[in-house]
Amino acid sequence: MLSVKILGPGCPNCKRVEQLTRKALQELDLEAEVQKVTDPSEIVEMGVMSTPGLAINDEVVCKSRIPTLEEVTGYLKEAAAQS
């Protein structure tokens, strides 16, 4: 199962990244543990200085912007293929 982390304080942009991620997971019929990481020190520790961020299997795949649904789908497909 994939591990997905939404990195951010819970702002509208972070919520949008979560919505896109959940939609992509549903479209791909993939199971994943989705976590929200809101602790600023943990977010910085992952190398994200500006939120929102998205990490899959502890690898940051997008930061400082909202990815498109197509981008999120691609990130998830790639991570699933490597699992």
PyMOL commands that set and color helices and strands:
alter all, ss='L'
color gray80, all
select helices_A, chain A and resi 12-28+40-45+69-82
alter helices_A, ss='H'
color red, helices_A
select strands_A, chain A and resi 2-7+32-37+53-56+59-63
alter strands_A, ss='S'
color yellow, strands_A
deselect
rebuild
show_as cartoon
